[in-house]
């Protein structure tokens, strides 16, 4: 971190510039911890999905519709995130929404009927949308101080939390721990960690206009505008392209997170002790892609990394679906996780830097629009699976890879 990156605004204009290097590094760790808690809270319930489906006697389509209530909640309430961030600050919004998210996940695990399951997931989705936008806004605020790409490392923290949560859920299922006890314990642990993180995050409101207005001439252009791609198009076209990229990322994540266990269990006839390996492989590879993503993006540029990632997920998952077996499927989900690793963070960062929007608006809109992918994906995959089998439904993954390859020029060549 350079001294110049800590002195964008004259002292007294914005609290971030008064922070010491240790405080900024601590803030980075705190934001990473918040991402970890979000991933862990969401993933704890995933290995219990088959148990919930069987207990409520649901079809694939019924279950997919219940799961789709999660992104519906995010779509309905997601646009409130920008308003909340401007009024209360990203740190406060992220942590309060995390506390409520843990409550929603607990209620989903205890739901005795389809309507209550869908209602609990609707509420949890609304809270996750607020958390998602706020924690990314907080991460981008820290990244702006650093002056180089670190956003992927925050999302790597989410992947760590998701792997941890998935492992906790798998262990709880194997030990036949009641869902209520399991999810109450995970909720208490990870909400406590989010409260710890809150103490060290950057507080106050995000005021991008203030940060930019006092820069010397020629230095107040955001990276994406300076480098080319989306900023050369009208802002709404640029935003739409970035939203399509983010939606594609959500579809791939849904395939790995929601359907990998079902696919291995029901389509490949994988032993029950191994069905969780598809999810673990997806999340672990996604973590690897994200923990190395910042270096790769800074070194080779976002466009090249996006293109390579899309090709990897397209070829890897395509081969796995063409030649199905337990090993090839696990490897296929791993390639999907690795390939999609930096896609959503890249779209979020680019949207947040688009000129012509109020602070947090570009990020909020892309995050809201990408929930459409999260909403539609379970319904589409579930409907295809009921008619043609889950293997056919998962063809969406290589299709997304092809679309991302075609749209990858939206990103700048170099940072």
PyMOL commands that set and color helices and strands:
alter all, ss='L'
color gray80, all
select helices_A, chain A and resi 4-6+15-18+21-43+46-56+60-77+80-88+90-110+114-146+151-174+179-198+208-213+223-227+230-232+235-267+277-291+293-300+302-322+326-339+343-353+361-388+390-393+396-410
alter helices_A, ss='H'
color red, helices_A
deselect
rebuild
show_as cartoon
